[in-house]
Amino acid sequence: MEHLGTTAAQIDQFTQALFGKAESVLIVCAILIVVVGIPLYWLRLKAGRGLIRVIRSTRERRQAQKSATNTDSFETVPHCSV
């Protein structure tokens, strides 16, 4: 009977050690999420907004060039004098 008590104590000690390590890993992961994850999320948002700004300004420049080209081509059409 003493053998079963020793085995149960060893199993109990093993599970406590295992959960202690798992708890440590979870704490480290939570700290990494706060220290690394949140700044990366913020940086991604900033980069996305910057990219949208660049795309919009490029599109506006292209549309301005097209409208200028259309205006120039309209003015260069020869007028008929009668």
C-alpha positions in Angstrom: 0.0 0.0 0.0 2.8 2.4 0.7 3.9 2.0 -2.9 0.6 3.4 -4.2 0.9 6.4 -1.9 4.4 7.1 -3.2 3.2 6.8 -6.8 0.3 9.2 -6.2 2.6 11.7 -4.6 5.0 11.4 -7.6 2.1 11.9 -10.0 0.9 14.9 -7.9 4.3 16.4 -7.9 4.6 15.9 -11.7 1.3 17.5 -12.4 2.2 20.5 -10.2 5.5 20.9 -12.0 3.8 20.6 -15.4 1.1 23.1 -14.6 3.7 25.4 -13.1 5.6 25.4 -16.4 2.4 25.9 -18.5 1.5 28.8 -16.3 5.0 30.3 -16.9 4.6 29.9 -20.6 1.2 31.5 -20.6 2.5 34.5 -18.6 5.4 35.0 -21.0 3.1 34.8 -24.0 0.7 37.4 -22.5 3.6 39.7 -21.8 4.9 39.2 -25.4 1.4 40.0 -26.8 1.3 43.3 -24.8 4.9 44.3 -25.5 5.2 43.2 -29.2 1.7 42.5 -30.5 0.0 45.8 -29.7 2.8 47.9 -31.2 2.9 45.8 -34.3 -0.9 46.1 -34.7 -0.6 49.9 -34.3 2.3 50.0 -36.9 0.2 47.9 -39.3 -2.7 50.4 -39.0 -0.4 53.3 -39.6 1.2 51.7 -42.6 -2.2 50.9 -44.1 -3.4 54.4 -43.7 -0.2 55.7 -45.2 -0.6 53.3 -48.2 -4.1 54.5 -48.7 -3.0 58.1 -48.7 -0.3 57.4 -51.3 -2.7 55.5 -53.5 -5.3 58.3 -53.3 -2.7 61.0 -54.1 -1.4 59.0 -57.1 -4.9 58.5 -58.4 -5.7 62.2 -58.0 -2.5 63.1 -59.9 -3.3 60.7 -62.7 -6.9 62.0 -63.0 -5.6 65.6 -63.1 -3.2 64.7 -65.9 -6.0 63.0 -67.8 -8.2 66.0 -67.5 -5.4 68.3 -68.5 -4.7 66.1 -71.5 -8.3 66.1 -72.5 -8.4 69.9 -72.2 -5.3 70.3 -74.3 -6.6 67.9 -77.0 -9.8 69.8 -77.1 -8.0 73.1 -77.6 -5.7 71.8 -80.3 -8.5 70.7 -82.6 -8.3 73.0 -85.6 -11.3 75.3 -85.9 -12.9 75.8 -89.3 -13.1 79.4 -90.5 -15.7 80.1 -93.1 
